[in-house]
Amino acid sequence: MATEIKRGRIHSKEEETAQEEIWKYIFGFTPTAVVKCAIELGIPDILENHETPMTLAELTSKLGCNESSLYRIMRFLIHYKIFQEKPISETSVGYTLTPLSRLLTRRGENSMADMVLLQSSPFMLAPWHKLSAWVLGNKVLPFEAAHDGKDIWGFTAANPDQSKLFDDGMACDARVAVATVVEGCPEVFKGLKTMVDVGGGDGTALRTIVKAFPWIKGINYDLPHVVSMAPACPGVEHVGGNMFDYVPKADAAYLMKVPHDWRDEECIEILKKCRDAIPLDTGKLIIVESIVERKEDHAFKEVGLMLDMVMMAHSSNGKERTLEEWSYVFRKAGFTRHTIKHIRTYHSVIEVYP
C-alpha cells in the first residue's frame, strides 16, 4: 500500500510539472510578440538615450500612450529580464536596459532587433501553419504553400518591403557572427587578396571583414535585386548574379548561412560552382554555419536545433547539417579535406580545400 501511495505521489508530481510546462508551449509565442511590440514602440532606444532610469510617467509621456497598458507591458518584460527597475528615490523607481534589451536597440553594434522583427513578421510566421501538412506528404513546401507557390527568394524579389525586412534581419546575424569569426579565428583570412561572399546580401559581412583585413578585395555576390540595394563600401564590389550559374573568381569563397538553405543536391551544385571559382592549389572555401549533433556540449545547442526547424519551414528543403552530412556534400562537390573551428556563437568556421 505504501508503495502504491508513493507511486501515486510521484505520478501526481510529474503531472503537476507537466501542467506547468505545457503552458509555456501554449503561450510560447507571447514573449516574442511583446518584445516585438517594445521594439516597434522604440522603448529600448528611448531608455538607452535617457541618462537616468526613466519613470513610468516619463516613458508614457514620451510615447504618448496609455499608462496602464504600458505598465503591464513593462511588468511582463521585466519578468523576462528584458528591462529592469532601479530606484530613483525612496518612493519611486525607473526603467533601465539589461544586457538583453541592449541587443534590441535599433542602432546598437550587436543589435538583433531586425531579426526579431523578421522572424515575427506575418510572412515568416505563415509557413509554420503548413509544416504538419508537408511532414505528412504534401509536395508543396511550407513557405510556398503559404505564399502562392513562391519560395522565399521569389517572394522577397516580388515584395520590396519584405525583401528589405529579410535583408536587415540577415544583416543582424551577419554582424554578430562575422565579428566573432574575425575575433576568434583571424588566421582563416591570412594570405587572401580577394574573397567573394556568395549570397552576401547587403554586404554586411564583407564590410566587417574588409575593415578588419584591409588588404582583402571583397566581392559581394547575390541576386541582382539584392545587391542593387547594397550600400557602397570601400574595398567591396557588388556583383549581381545567380550562384547556380557561376561564382566570380577569387582566392577564397565565403559562405555564411547559404548551404543550409538548400537540400544536398543544390548544396553540392553551389559548392561545385565555388570550387570552380577558386585556385585549385591555393584556394579554399570559408563556410560559417551551424553543426548539429556535435559530440561536445555547448551553449548554443538548442539554437542549432531550432534553426533546423526554421529551415524546414522557410527554405527549399534546407537543413542544419551534422558533421557527417557536411563531409558528404564536401566530398560529392570534389573537395578533399576540411578543418573545423568552433567560435563563441552557434556557428562554426569550416575551411574546405580542393
C-alpha positions in Angstrom: 0.0 0.0 0.0 2.8 2.4 0.9 4.5 1.7 -2.4 1.3 2.4 -4.3 0.8 5.7 -2.5 4.4 6.7 -3.2 4.0 5.8 -6.8 0.8 7.9 -6.9 2.5 10.8 -5.4 5.4 10.6 -7.9 2.8 10.4 -10.7 0.9 13.3 -9.3 4.1 15.4 -9.1 5.1 14.5 -12.6 1.6 15.5 -13.9 1.8 18.8 -11.9 5.2 19.6 -13.5 3.8 18.7 -17.0 0.8 21.0 -16.4 3.2 23.8 -15.5 5.4 23.2 -18.6 2.6 22.8 -21.1 1.5 26.4 -20.6 5.0 27.5 -21.8 4.2 25.9 -25.1 0.6 27.1 -25.3 1.7 30.7 -24.8 5.2 30.3 -26.0 4.7 33.0 -28.7 3.9 35.7 -26.1 7.4 36.8 -25.2 8.3 37.2 -28.9 5.1 39.2 -29.5 5.7 41.5 -26.6 9.4 42.0 -27.4 8.3 42.9 -31.0 5.9 45.4 -29.5 8.6 47.0 -27.4 10.9 47.3 -30.5 8.1 48.9 -32.6 7.4 51.3 -29.8 11.1 52.2 -29.6 11.4 51.5 -25.9 14.9 50.1 -25.9 16.2 53.2 -27.8 14.3 55.6 -25.6 15.8 54.1 -22.4 19.3 54.0 -24.0 19.1 57.7 -24.7 17.9 58.6 -21.3 20.7 59.3 -18.9 18.9 58.1 -15.8 16.3 55.5 -15.0 13.0 56.5 -16.7 9.8 56.6 -14.7 6.6 55.1 -16.0 5.1 58.6 -16.3 8.1 59.9 -18.3 8.1 56.9 -20.6 4.3 57.2 -21.1 4.7 60.9 -21.9 7.5 60.2 -24.4 5.4 57.5 -26.2 2.1 59.3 -25.9 0.4 56.1 -24.9 -1.9 54.6 -22.3 -0.1 54.4 -18.9 -1.9 51.3 -17.7 -1.2 49.3 -20.9 2.5 50.4 -20.8 2.8 49.4 -17.2 1.5 45.9 -18.0 3.9 45.6 -21.0 6.9 46.7 -18.8 5.9 44.4 -15.9 5.9 41.4 -18.3 9.2 42.3 -19.9 10.9 42.9 -16.5 9.8 39.4 -15.6 11.7 38.1 -18.7 14.7 40.3 -17.8 14.3 42.4 -21.0 14.2 45.5 -18.8 14.9 46.2 -15.1 13.7 48.6 -12.4 16.2 50.7 -10.5 15.4 53.1 -7.5 15.3 56.8 -8.3 14.3 57.9 -4.8 12.8 56.4 -1.7 9.4 56.4 -3.3 10.0 55.9 -7.0 11.7 53.6 -9.4 12.6 53.9 -13.1 13.2 51.6 -16.0 16.6 50.8 -17.5 18.1 48.4 -20.0 19.6 45.0 -19.4 22.1 43.1 -21.5 19.2 41.6 -23.3 17.5 44.9 -24.2 20.8 46.3 -25.3 20.6 43.8 -28.1 17.2 45.3 -29.1 18.3 48.9 -29.8 18.0 49.7 -33.4 21.4 51.3 -33.8 23.4 49.0 -31.5 26.5 47.4 -33.0 25.2 43.9 -32.0 21.5 44.7 -32.4 19.2 41.8 -33.1 16.1 44.0 -33.3 15.7 43.5 -37.1 16.0 39.7 -36.7 13.2 39.8 -34.1 11.0 41.8 -36.5 11.8 39.5 -39.4 11.0 36.2 -37.6 7.9 37.6 -36.0 6.5 39.1 -39.3 3.3 37.6 -40.8 5.1 36.4 -44.0 7.7 34.4 -41.9 5.1 33.1 -39.5 2.6 31.8 -42.1 4.7 28.8 -43.2 4.7 27.3 -39.7 1.0 26.6 -40.2 1.8 24.5 -43.2 4.5 22.4 -41.6 2.4 19.4 -40.5 0.9 19.0 -44.0 4.4 18.9 -45.5 5.6 16.3 -43.0 2.5 14.2 -43.9 3.5 14.2 -47.6 2.2 17.5 -49.1 4.6 18.0 -52.0 4.4 21.8 -51.7 7.0 23.2 -49.3 5.6 25.1 -46.3 6.8 28.5 -47.4 5.5 28.0 -51.0 2.2 26.7 -49.6 1.8 29.8 -47.5 2.8 32.2 -50.3 1.0 31.2 -53.6 3.8 28.9 -54.8 6.7 31.3 -54.3 9.8 30.3 -52.4 11.4 32.8 -50.1 13.6 34.2 -52.9 10.8 34.7 -55.3 8.6 36.2 -52.7 11.1 38.7 -51.5 12.0 39.6 -55.1 8.3 40.5 -55.7 7.8 42.3 -52.4 10.4 45.1 -51.8 9.3 45.9 -48.3 9.6 42.2 -47.2 12.9 42.0 -49.1 14.3 44.8 -47.0 13.0 43.3 -43.8 14.7 40.0 -44.8 18.0 41.6 -45.7 18.0 43.7 -42.5 17.3 40.6 -40.4 20.1 38.6 -42.1 22.5 41.6 -41.6 21.9 41.3 -37.8 23.1 37.8 -37.7 26.0 38.6 -40.1 27.3 41.5 -37.9 27.4 39.4 -34.8 28.7 36.2 -36.5 31.4 37.9 -38.6 32.7 39.9 -35.7 33.0 36.7 -33.7 34.8 35.0 -36.6 37.2 37.9 -37.0 37.9 37.9 -33.3 38.0 34.1 -32.8 40.0 32.9 -35.8 41.5 35.7 -37.9 44.0 33.3 -39.3 41.5 32.0 -41.8 41.8 35.3 -43.7 45.6 35.2 -43.8 47.2 35.4 -47.2 44.0 36.2 -49.1 44.0 39.0 -51.6 40.5 38.5 -52.9 37.4 36.9 -51.5 33.9 36.5 -52.8 30.9 36.4 -50.4 28.4 34.1 -52.0 24.9 35.1 -51.1 26.3 38.2 -49.2 23.1 40.1 -49.1 23.7 43.8 -48.5 27.4 43.3 -47.9 27.4 43.5 -44.1 29.7 40.5 -43.7 32.3 41.8 -46.2 32.3 45.3 -44.8 33.3 43.9 -41.4 35.9 41.6 -42.9 37.5 44.2 -45.2 37.6 46.7 -42.3 39.5 44.2 -40.2 41.7 43.0 -43.1 42.0 45.9 -45.5 44.4 44.1 -47.9 41.4 41.9 -49.0 39.4 43.0 -52.0 35.9 41.8 -51.4 33.2 40.8 -54.0 29.7 40.8 -52.6 27.8 38.4 -54.8 24.0 38.0 -54.6 20.9 38.2 -56.7 20.7 41.5 -58.8 17.7 42.9 -56.8 19.5 42.3 -53.6 22.9 43.9 -54.5 21.1 46.8 -56.1 20.1 47.9 -52.6 23.5 47.3 -51.1 25.3 50.4 -49.8 28.7 51.4 -51.4 31.7 50.4 -49.3 35.5 50.9 -49.9 37.1 47.7 -50.9 33.9 45.9 -51.7 32.5 45.4 -55.2 28.8 44.4 -55.5 28.1 41.9 -58.3 24.7 40.6 -59.2 24.2 37.1 -60.5 23.0 33.5 -59.7 25.2 31.2 -57.7 23.8 28.2 -59.6 25.1 29.7 -62.8 28.6 30.8 -61.7 30.6 32.4 -58.9 33.1 35.2 -59.5 36.8 34.2 -59.3 38.6 34.9 -56.1 41.3 33.4 -53.7 38.5 32.2 -51.4 34.8 31.9 -51.4 32.9 32.8 -48.2 29.5 31.3 -47.5 27.5 32.1 -44.4 24.1 30.5 -44.0 23.9 29.7 -47.7 24.3 25.9 -47.9 21.8 25.3 -45.2 19.1 26.9 -47.3 19.2 24.0 -49.8 18.9 20.2 -49.9 22.0 18.2 -50.6 21.7 18.2 -54.4 21.5 22.0 -54.7 24.1 22.5 -51.9 26.6 20.3 -53.9 25.9 22.4 -57.0 26.7 25.6 -55.1 29.8 24.1 -53.7 30.9 23.0 -57.1 30.5 26.5 -58.5 32.6 27.8 -55.6 35.3 25.2 -56.3 35.4 26.4 -60.0 35.9 30.0 -58.7 39.0 29.4 -56.6 42.5 28.3 -57.4 42.8 24.5 -57.1 46.2 24.7 -55.5 45.8 27.6 -53.0 42.1 28.3 -52.9 39.6 27.5 -50.2 36.0 27.9 -49.0 35.3 29.6 -45.7 31.9 28.3 -44.5 30.3 29.8 -41.4 27.4 27.5 -40.5 25.9 25.5 -37.7 26.9 21.9 -37.0 24.2 20.0 -35.2 24.6 16.9 -33.1 28.1 17.9 -32.0 29.6 15.5 -29.5 30.7 18.1 -27.1 28.1 20.1 -25.1 27.9 23.8 -25.9 25.7 26.8 -25.0 24.1 27.1 -28.5 22.9 23.5 -28.9 19.2 24.5 -28.8 19.8 27.3 -31.3 21.1 24.9 -33.9 18.1 22.6 -33.4 15.6 25.5 -33.6 17.3 26.7 -36.8 16.9 23.2 -38.3 13.1 23.6 -37.8 13.3 27.1 -39.3 15.0 25.6 -42.4 12.1 23.1 -42.6 9.5 25.8 -42.6 11.2 28.5 -44.6 13.7 27.0 -47.1 13.8 24.9 -50.2 14.3 21.6 -48.3 17.3 23.1 -46.5 18.6 21.8 -43.2 21.3 22.3 -40.5 23.8 19.5 -41.1 25.7 17.1 -38.9 29.5 16.7 -39.3 28.9 13.6 -41.3 26.4 15.3 -43.6 28.8 18.2 -44.2 31.6 15.7 -45.1 29.3 14.1 -47.6 28.4 17.2 -49.5 32.1 18.4 -49.5 33.2 15.0 -50.9 30.5 15.0 -53.6 31.4 18.5 -54.6 35.0 17.5 -55.2 36.7 18.7 -52.1 39.4 16.6 -50.4 39.7 17.9 -46.9 38.3 20.4 -44.3 39.0 21.7 -40.9 36.6 23.0 -38.3 36.9 25.7 -35.7 34.2 26.4 -33.1 33.6 30.0 -32.1 31.6 31.9 -29.5 28.3 31.6 -31.3 26.1 28.9 -32.7 28.2 29.0 -36.0 31.3 27.0 -36.7 34.0 28.0 -39.2 34.7 25.3 -41.7 37.7 25.7 -44.1 37.3 23.4 -47.1 40.0 22.7 -49.6 40.0 21.3 -53.2 
